[in-house]
Amino acid sequence: MGKRVLVIEDEVNISEALQFILSRDGWDVLTHAEGGDAVDVVGRTVPDVLILDVMLPGRSGFDILRALRGATATAQLPVLMLTAKGQAADRAMAQEVGATLFMTKPFANAEIVAAIRDLARACDAP
């Protein structure tokens, strides 16, 4: 596959699990754990897909996604938002700020791999 995914997640266990699962599927996986500079990190790494946690130190995933959607270079970036809460209000907010997909923790390994593959295919489609 050879595509790059950036995981912005402050829980080390989840970040490491995602890195392992997606690397085994052929992804180049980069990780970051801080919300405050996340927009800059996305700009520097130029991922094909972004996995973004909702609750991050320094800045929320919702604020980060709002900023990404407001920038020309990242307006169409496929973004999977992750949250431990999964309440209806979180889903609505994720949709409002432009999340491509929303998933709750814990997640099944096969489910996350399939979701990332689907997001990458969608961005490759004409």
C-alpha positions as CSV (number, residue, x, y, z in Angstrom):
1,M,0.0,0.0,0.0
2,G,2.8,2.5,0.9
3,K,0.4,5.2,2.1
4,R,1.1,7.4,5.1
5,V,-1.3,7.7,8.1
6,L,-0.8,10.1,10.9
7,V,-2.1,9.1,14.3
8,I,-2.7,12.0,16.8
9,E,-3.5,10.2,20.0
10,D,-2.2,10.9,23.5
11,E,-2.9,7.4,25.0
12,V,0.3,5.5,24.4
13,N,-1.3,2.1,24.4
14,I,-3.8,3.1,21.7
15,S,-1.2,4.9,19.6
16,E,1.2,1.9,19.7
17,A,-1.6,-0.5,18.9
18,L,-2.7,1.6,15.9
19,Q,0.9,1.8,14.7
20,F,1.4,-2.0,15.0
21,I,-1.9,-2.8,13.3
22,L,-1.6,-0.4,10.4
23,S,2.1,-1.1,9.9
24,R,1.3,-4.7,9.4
25,D,-1.2,-3.7,6.8
26,G,1.5,-1.8,4.8
27,W,1.0,1.7,6.1
28,D,3.7,4.2,6.9
29,V,2.5,5.2,10.4
30,L,3.5,8.4,12.1
31,T,2.4,9.3,15.6
32,H,2.0,12.4,17.6
33,A,0.5,12.9,21.1
34,E,0.0,16.7,21.5
35,G,-3.0,18.8,20.4
36,G,-1.3,22.2,20.6
37,D,0.9,21.8,17.6
38,A,-1.1,19.1,15.7
39,V,-2.1,21.4,12.8
40,D,1.6,22.1,12.1
41,V,2.5,18.4,12.4
42,V,-0.2,17.5,9.8
43,G,1.2,20.2,7.5
44,R,4.8,18.9,7.8
45,T,3.9,15.1,7.5
46,V,1.4,15.4,4.7
47,P,-0.5,12.2,5.6
48,D,-2.9,10.4,3.2
49,V,-5.2,9.7,6.2
50,L,-5.4,11.2,9.6
51,I,-6.6,9.4,12.8
52,L,-7.5,12.1,15.3
53,D,-8.4,11.7,18.9
54,V,-11.1,14.0,20.3
55,M,-9.6,14.6,23.7
56,L,-5.9,15.8,23.5
57,P,-3.7,17.9,25.7
58,G,-3.3,21.4,24.4
59,R,-6.1,21.5,21.9
60,S,-9.2,19.4,21.2
61,G,-9.5,17.2,18.2
62,F,-12.6,19.2,17.2
63,D,-10.6,22.5,17.2
64,I,-7.8,20.8,15.2
65,L,-10.2,19.5,12.6
66,R,-11.9,22.9,12.3
67,A,-8.5,24.4,11.6
68,L,-7.6,21.7,9.1
69,R,-10.9,22.1,7.2
70,G,-10.3,25.8,7.0
71,A,-6.9,25.4,5.2
72,T,-6.8,24.7,1.5
73,A,-4.1,22.1,1.8
74,T,-6.0,20.0,4.3
75,A,-9.6,20.8,3.5
76,Q,-10.2,17.4,1.8
77,L,-7.9,15.3,4.1
78,P,-9.7,12.1,5.1
79,V,-10.1,12.2,8.9
80,L,-11.1,9.4,11.2
81,M,-12.0,10.8,14.6
82,L,-11.7,8.5,17.7
83,T,-13.3,9.0,21.0
84,A,-13.8,7.0,24.2
85,K,-17.1,8.8,24.8
86,G,-19.1,8.1,21.6
87,Q,-22.1,10.1,22.7
88,A,-24.6,11.5,20.2
89,A,-23.3,15.1,20.9
90,D,-19.8,14.0,20.1
91,R,-20.9,12.4,16.8
92,A,-22.9,15.5,15.9
93,M,-19.9,17.8,16.6
94,A,-17.5,15.5,14.6
95,Q,-19.9,15.7,11.7
96,E,-20.3,19.5,12.0
97,V,-16.5,20.1,12.0
98,G,-15.9,17.8,9.0
99,A,-14.9,14.4,10.2
100,T,-15.0,11.9,7.4
101,L,-15.6,9.0,9.8
102,F,-16.2,8.7,13.5
103,M,-15.3,5.6,15.6
104,T,-15.4,4.9,19.3
105,K,-12.8,3.2,21.5
106,P,-12.3,0.4,22.0
107,F,-12.4,-0.7,18.4
108,A,-11.8,-4.0,16.6
109,N,-8.5,-4.2,14.8
110,A,-10.1,-5.4,11.6
111,E,-12.6,-2.5,11.8
112,I,-9.9,0.2,12.0
113,V,-7.9,-1.4,9.1
114,A,-11.0,-1.5,7.0
115,A,-12.0,2.0,7.8
116,I,-8.5,3.4,6.9
117,R,-8.4,1.4,3.7
118,D,-11.9,2.8,2.8
119,L,-10.8,6.4,3.6
120,A,-7.7,6.0,1.4
121,R,-9.7,4.5,-1.5
122,A,-12.2,7.3,-1.2
123,C,-9.5,10.0,-1.6
124,D,-8.0,8.2,-4.6
125,A,-11.3,8.0,-6.4
126,P,-11.8,10.4,-9.3
